[in-house]
Amino acid sequence: MSDNSGLDVADLALNIKAWGKELGFQEIRIADAHADMSEAEAGMFKWLDEGYHGAMDYMGKHGTKRSRPDELVAGTKRVISVRMNYYPPKAKESWTVINKGDQAFISRYALGRDYHKVLRARMQKLAEKIQHAIGSFNYRVFSDSAPVMEVEWAQKSGLGWRGKHTLLLSRQAGSFFFLGEIYTDLLLPVDAPVGTKGSFCGSCTKCIDICPTQAIVAPYQVDARRCISYLTIELKESIPESLRPLIGNRIYGCDDCQLVCPWNKFSHLTDEEDFHVRHGLDDITLLELFSWNKAEFESRLAGSPIRRIGYLQWLRNIAVGLGNAPYSPEIIQALQTRLDDDSEMVREHVQWALEQQYKKENKESTE
């Protein structure tokens, strides 16, 4: 345990927030690691009992470590939460891409470099600044990388409130931002929350109504098994056939619930160059992406979060998009080239996509 005696913790907290902003975070707040998490904990276990986590078995492996920081990192007394904007400047307008069926829509957070690495490296620098100022102390940094209830801790710290789509919302910044945490045993002064679940959502249900697969089964409750982000990123097997037509051209993630949220009129474009669009992924056709071989996938998406899903899952997702695209002889030709793919999963989705294209071809020929 760190020796906090003699520290001016109020002054240190102000410095931490200033240093954080110098490092590119837009806001830094502090929560008591022993704050009441009973409601969140109960909600987590109910969500798991309902099976809403799907194939994400890791969600249930850590039990109360997710909601009790001291069980994950012994001696934790404070949770420093940070946020960093990610919406890239000059990215093609999202709805324009989504509504053009032969284009590939990629969630805007994934158009640049992998945020896990960017945020962790920046939080590590923040911890090192603290260490330089006060000497050695105990800490651990996280960014969607461990059993941490990020949104709950961000809400407790005052960064925002949980919206009905389950994401964190900020009155100053909407929701297009990443979250990160530093667990520490420093007894820093804590910040007051700005609200709890849905504090400033009112009767609005735009996020629930827009969801293409109706994955938001109730306010603050998402059935991941229906969520396009889960289906295209987390699910490693075949996508349920009934859900494929609903995915449209969303081949990596889905932003619909954020795009319609009124609070995102207050969102800000990122100043972080690492999150700027790379390789034209904001405005690219499904056919072009489908033509990439494995080596091209690996090289062009080096440093991208997309690379984590692997080449076969990438092809699976694009095949679904091609099946949903308007009829095109070029699409049929491209799909036929992968009918004998070594992967059974890819072959299955390619065959499904071809069937959809043939149906559209027959419809056009009879009209």
Salt bridges, closest charged atoms under 4 A:
GLU27 OE1 - ARG83 NE 3.28
ASP32 OD1 - HIS34 ND1 3.97
ASP32 OD1 - ARG78 NH1 3.41
GLU41 OE2 - ARG68 NH2 2.77
GLU50 OE2 - LYS46 NZ 3.52
GLU71 OE2 - ARG68 NH1 3.50
ASP114 OD1 - HIS116 ND1 2.59
ASP114 OD2 - ARG308 NE 2.72
ASP144 OD2 - HIS116 NE2 3.57
GLU152 OE2 - ARG162 NH2 3.18
ASP191 OD1 - LYS17 NZ 2.88
ASP223 OD1 - ARG225 NE 2.92
ASP256 OD2 - ARG250 NH2 2.86
GLU272 OE1 - ARG122 NH1 2.99
ASP274 OD1 - ARG113 NE 3.40
ASP283 OD1 - LYS92 NZ 3.45
GLU296 OE2 - ARG300 NH2 3.41
GLU298 OE1 - ARG307 NE 2.52
ASP341 OD2 - ARG338 NH1 3.94
GLU348 OE2 - ARG244 NH2 2.60
